[in-house]
Amino acid sequence: MTDKEIRKLGKVVSDGLSEYKLTDEELSKMAVYIADTLIERSISANDNWKADDEMDHLVGELARCMTLQNVYEEREEYEKCAVMKIRVTEINNKLGIDLKGEDNGNET
C-alpha cells in the first residue's frame, strides 16, 4: 500500500468513525486489535526472512571460526585451535553439514 492509499483509507475510517460515538475504551480496544493483527501479519510474512538471516549469520560465524582455527594452527596455539574446531563442529551441526566422511583438512 502506498502512502497516498494509506492516507485515503485513514480518512475514510476517520470519517466513518465520526458517525459513531465511540468511547475512549472502545477506541483503545480497536487500536489494540488493529495493532495485534498487523504484528501477526508482519511476523508471518517475515518468517522466511528470519530463517535466511539466521542461516547467513551461521555461515558467517563458520567462516570466522575456520579462519581463526587456521591462524591458531599456524601459530601453534593448539588449545585455541581445538576450541575453534569444536565451535566449527557445532555450527556445522546447526547448518546440517555432515563432515564425518571427509578429511576435514587434516594431513596424513
Beta strands, then each sheet from edge to edge (+ up, - down):
end
